[in-house]
Amino acid sequence: MKVHLSALVLAAVAVTLAAPAAGSPNAARQRLTITTQAPKTTLVSPFVLTPMQTGPIKPDSGRLIANPPTTNRTLIRDGQDVSVYVQTSTLKGKLGSLVIRTRAEYSKAGNGYEASTETWKVVRGTGQYARISGGGRGTSVWFEPNDHWSSRYQGFVKAS
């Protein structure tokens, strides 16, 4: 009886330890960062995609091609002017193309700077980006006097 009970306990421990790895919602997710910048406001700019974890997405770089915003409105939130932009962009890299939709909320930060908080979501992809889903958050800054801007997006994607 003692041996049988020990085997049962060992089996229960093994199942308990294996279950989180197999059933974990993070098991198939991969964290990544996308950075882009340009010396002038333009709809085409370079991008660099950097995986922050191992997974199916490999480092890539290329051109980000932005479509004009589909939504462009200004509202007042707690007394602050906020400009809201929704747009779709295509990242054409060496390893495929990734289409993302972003929603940005820009506010004036003073001294010619504007800053945004953003969300992004995968729309579709080709190459290494085929059949992935996911999204995350981002931040952008724009300096009006010289029209320079920079953006960084981070989030999780997973293969479907």
Buried (B, 14 or more C-beta within 10 A) or exposed (E): EEEEEEEEEEEEEEEEEEEEEEEEEEEEBBBBBBBBBBEEEEEEBEBBBBBEEEBBBEEBBBBBBBEEBEEEEEEEEEEEEBBBBBBBBBBBBEBBBBBBBBBBBBBBEEEEEBBBBBBBBBBBBBEBBBEBBBBBEBBBBBBEEEEBBBBBBBBBBBBE
